Structure formats: structure tokens, C-alpha cells
Amino acid sequence: MKTLQKMIYLVIVTVFISGNIQAQEAVNGQKIITITNFKVYENNAQLVIDWSTDGRVETNYWQVQSSTDGQKFSTIALVFGPDPRQKGDNYQYKGKIKDASDGTETYYRVTPVDAKGQEISTEIVQSVK
């Protein structure tokens, strides 16, 4: 009976470990984060950016970036950890709305960074506000 319990335990541990490895599959040696939701909108005269991930890859922090041409992005804020008011791997940034009176559009994206300070690959998701 003890042998059977040990075998079951070993199978459970093996499944758990292989599940974690598969959850953090890499392309060219890099982990990839899947963003499952990305929204940019105004609320009470503030810019709000909400995003979620599948939670399979840990991040140290996120860079919120903006661009006026959709090509060259610069970091406008850092977000350290998920929104504690929500369940799951959900994040939120609130900031000032850029003046768009000249008609230029602003593009936004988020980029995760790991504990070593390296950017983690994501599917490229951009939004215009």
C-alpha cells in the first residue's frame, strides 16, 4: 500500500512540475506572457489603462509606454504588481491625459520586466487614445 501511495505521489509531483514547465514555455529561450485583456479609456478626466494576463509567467514590474507614431515608445510609468482590488492577474494604470488638441494620436502599450531586469516577450498589443 505504501508503494502505491509513493507512486501516486510521484505521478502527482511529475504532473505538477511538467505543467509548470509547459506553462512557461519559451520561444528562443525567452518566456512569453499572453495579455488576455487590454483597454485604454478615459474616466473622470484621467487616462486609464487596464490589462490582464493568463498569470502563467511571473513579472517583476510592467512598463507603461506611449508613442505618437506607433513605432518609438517611451516609458511613462511603472506598475509593480496586480491590482489588489481585483481577482487574478489584472493590472491598472491611471494618469494624466495628454493634450491632443493638435490632432496627434497617442499609442499605448505595456511591457513586462522580469526579476533580472530583462523585458519579457509579449504579444504586441497597442491601443490608440
Stockholm file with secondary structure:
# STOCKHOLM 1.0

chainA/1-129         MKTLQKMIYLVIVTVFISGNIQAQEAVNGQKIITITNFKVYENNAQLVIDWSTDGRVETNYWQVQSSTDGQKFSTIALVFGPDPRQKGDNYQYKGKIKDASDGTETYYRVTPVDAKGQEISTEIVQSVK
#=GR chainA/1-129 SS CHHHHHHHHHHHHHHHHHHHHHHTCEETTEEEECEEEEEEEEETTEEEEEEEECSCSCCSEEEEEEESSSSSCEEEEEECSCCTTSSSSEEEEEECCCCCTTCCCCEEEEEEECTTSCBCEECCCCEEC
#=GC SS_cons         CHHHHHHHHHHHHHHHHHHHHHHTCEETTEEEECEEEEEEEEETTEEEEEEEECSCSCCSEEEEEEESSSSSCEEEEEECSCCTTSSSSEEEEEECCCCCTTCCCCEEEEEEECTTSCBCEECCCCEEC
//
